[in-house]
Amino acid sequence: MTTYYEAFQEAKRAATLALVNAGVDPMTVVSDTGQSWVVNEGLCGFAWVSIPVDARTKHGKAIKSLGAGRSSEGGMRFWSSDLVPDYRGQSYERQLAGCKAAAEVFMSYGIQAHAGGRLD
């Protein structure tokens, strides 16, 4: 159990650092009338870390007991907001960078994990 807690705390720190330092490509939005503006935070979307473990097993229950993971099809899922709860933006690139960093930490603890995301 301690390993999961330690892994989660380290994953949160890594996600925060990666999210804050992520390079984001601004995008230009053009309306039907031809008016344009720049969105500095880039594309809008969300991201997550998936851990393929049955929530009913000892390992799944330990991960779920962290208070952040949610059962999902094929395992447990941590949303970027679980990992960096103070982030209020919608930047797909920032959230995905944070989730990739968190997945790497989980894997360094021997916990199978992968990051995913979707544009909004």
C-alpha positions in Angstrom: 0.0 0.0 0.0 2.8 2.4 0.9 4.2 1.9 -2.6 1.0 3.1 -4.2 0.8 6.1 -2.0 4.4 7.0 -2.6 4.0 6.5 -6.4 0.8 8.6 -6.4 2.5 11.5 -4.5 5.5 11.4 -6.8 3.3 11.1 -9.9 1.4 14.2 -8.7 4.6 16.2 -8.3 5.9 15.1 -11.7 2.5 15.9 -13.4 2.5 19.4 -11.8 6.1 20.1 -13.0 5.4 18.8 -16.5 2.1 20.7 -16.8 3.6 24.0 -15.7 6.7 23.6 -18.0 4.9 22.2 -21.0 5.5 24.0 -24.3 2.2 25.0 -25.7 1.6 26.1 -29.2 -0.9 29.0 -29.3 -3.7 28.8 -31.8 -5.5 31.4 -33.8 -9.2 31.3 -33.9 -11.1 32.9 -36.8 -14.8 33.6 -36.6 -17.3 33.4 -39.6 -17.0 37.2 -39.8 -13.3 37.1 -40.2 -12.5 38.4 -36.7 -9.5 36.5 -35.2 -7.9 36.1 -31.8 -5.1 34.1 -30.3 -5.6 31.5 -27.6 -2.3 31.3 -25.8 -3.0 28.0 -24.1 -3.5 26.2 -27.4 -6.0 23.4 -28.1 -8.7 22.6 -25.6 -9.0 19.1 -24.3 -8.4 16.8 -21.4 -6.1 13.9 -20.4 -5.8 10.9 -18.1 -3.6 8.1 -16.9 -5.0 4.6 -17.2 -3.8 1.7 -15.0 -5.1 -1.6 -16.2 -6.0 -3.3 -12.9 -9.3 -4.7 -11.8 -10.7 -2.4 -9.1 -11.9 -5.5 -7.1 -8.4 -6.9 -6.6 -6.0 -6.1 -3.8 -4.0 -3.9 -6.1 -7.1 -2.2 -7.5 -8.5 -1.5 -4.0 -5.1 -0.1 -2.9 -5.1 2.3 -5.9 -8.7 3.2 -5.4 -8.1 3.9 -1.7 -5.8 6.8 -2.7 -9.1 8.7 -3.1 -8.5 9.9 -6.6 -8.6 7.0 -9.1 -11.9 6.0 -10.6 -12.9 2.6 -11.9 -13.1 2.6 -15.7 -13.5 0.1 -18.4 -10.3 -1.9 -18.3 -8.9 -0.6 -15.0 -8.5 2.5 -13.0 -8.2 6.0 -14.3 -6.7 9.2 -12.9 -7.8 12.4 -14.7 -5.4 15.3 -15.0 -7.5 17.1 -12.3 -6.8 14.2 -9.9 -3.1 14.7 -10.4 -2.9 18.5 -10.6 -6.1 19.7 -8.7 -5.1 23.4 -8.7 -4.9 23.6 -12.5 -7.9 25.4 -13.9 -7.0 25.6 -17.5 -8.2 23.5 -20.5 -4.9 23.2 -22.4 -4.7 19.8 -24.0 -1.0 20.0 -24.4 -0.4 20.9 -20.7 -2.7 18.2 -19.4 -1.3 15.5 -21.6 2.3 16.4 -20.6 1.3 16.1 -17.0 -0.3 12.7 -17.5 2.6 11.4 -19.5 5.0 12.4 -16.7 2.7 10.7 -14.1 2.5 7.5 -16.1 6.3 7.4 -16.3 6.4 7.6 -12.5 3.9 4.9 -12.0 5.9 2.7 -14.4 9.1 3.4 -12.5 7.3 1.8 -9.5 6.5 -1.3 -11.6 2.8 -0.2 -12.0 1.7 -0.6 -15.6 0.3 2.8 -16.8 -0.3 4.8 -19.9 -1.4 8.4 -20.7 -4.2 9.3 -23.0 -6.0 12.4 -24.0 -8.7 13.8 -26.2 -9.3 17.2 -27.9 -12.5 18.9 -26.8 
